[in-house]
């Protein structure tokens, strides 16, 4: 019997799927985790829809021609992601 969609076990599995989606789409999950991921998708329509949406978004984004980032935005982004020394 499957857990109810709102059960804590299903919610935890859904949260794990969301946390692993990038690794899944990049083919970076080990065989065991990949199998568990796909088993969850086979039982959870919401997660399957989410993964398919992410997959299609990546496909569309990769089909766009490269664009230059305005220098002001590029500098702000670099400041946000560059670690600061304590």
N, C-alpha and C positions, 0 to 999 in steps of 0.2 A: 504494500500500500504506500502510495506517495504521501509525503507530508503536505498539509494544506499550504497554499501559497503564502500565507501570512505567518507560518510557523517560524520559530527562531532558527531551526535547522536550515530551512530553505532560505531565509533572509541571510544567514551567515554564508551559505553557498553562493548566493547572488553577489554579496559583497566581495567574496573571493574572486568571482568571475570578473567583476569590474576592476579589481586590483591587478589581475593578470592579463587583461585584454591585450595590452600592447605586446607582451611576450608571446601570447597565443597567435596574434596576427602576424608577428614576425617569425613564427616557427621556432621560438626559443624555449618552449616548455619541454621538459624531459617526457619520456613516453608515458610514464605513470600519470603525471599531472595532466598531460594532454588528454589522456583517456578519461580521467575524471571530469575534466573541463567539458569534453564533448558529451559525456553522459548527462551532465547537468543541463547542457543546451538541449538535449533530446527530450528533457522533461520540463523545461521552463521556457515557455513561449516568450516571456518578457525579456529574458536574457538573450535568447536567440535573436529577437528583433533588435536588441541593442547592439549585439555583435555584428549583425548584418548591416545596420546603419553605420557603424564605425568603419566596417570594411568598405562600404560604398563611398563614404566620405573620403577615406584615404585614396581610393581609386580615382575619384574626381579631382582631389587636390594634386595628385601626381600627374594628372593629365594637363594641368595648367602650365603655361610657360613660366619660367622663372621671372621674378620681378625684384627690382632693387628696393630695399627698405630705405625709407627716408632717414638721413643721417641722425636727426634728432631722436627719432624713435629707436634707432639702432643703439645709440649711446645710452638711452634710458634703460633699454633691455639689458645691455651689458652691465650696467650698474646694479640692476636688480639681481642678476644671476651670478655675479662675481663675488666670491667669498671675501669677507672683510676680516682683516686681522684684528684680534681683540685688543 
